[in-house]
């Protein structure tokens, strides 16, 4: 059982899987036992026996996603497969250039507890969700990352929030439409940002059932020290 699903093309720095075995296997043996069944682009960093009540999905208390994009400069070759080049995306060519200050202010406006129905697929339950924070960080060389933390996210929610905020910042949607979509769920002609810029960065659990220590969260053993995991 995974902590949740990721869209095709979305990356995951930390996806959590819980499973039951029909034989007694030491956690240290699991990476070697499971590796032959994993595709080449999936790695297993940590395997351990969690508290008895742990469930990868239902025990989760929150998640953090990071969306990488470039403003004012094309992405470096190392980041090109993992970041949206805003200046080159035809959907985002509007009346004005997107500025970091404008984009950050729009994302901050989305913080709070609300029904994000205007920003997710109908296949996800319509209910109140809490977006605890939404910030924009500069990584250098024109690279930025939008960091969104919350108690849970509906299908495509992060991609629609970031993409639609970019459309507003570019002058393709009005700020009034953005506010109405957030506050009243009014539909808008939003933009689902491409999957390749998104990373499931972290899955969080209450301390009583969290299988992972601070060091494992900060530096997961075996995780490549390269984009999109840096």
Protein Blocks (a to p, Z undefined) as FASTA:
>chain_A
ZZbdcdehiacfbdcdddddfbdcdfklmmmmmmmmpcfkbccfbdcdddfkbcfklmpg
bdcddddddehiacdfklmmmcccfklmmklmcfbdcdfklmmmmmmmmgccddfklmcc
fkbccdddddfbdcdddebjhiacdddddfbdcehklmmmmmmmmmmmnopacfklmmmm
mmnopacddddddfklpccfbdcddfklmmbdfklmmmgghiacbdfkZZ
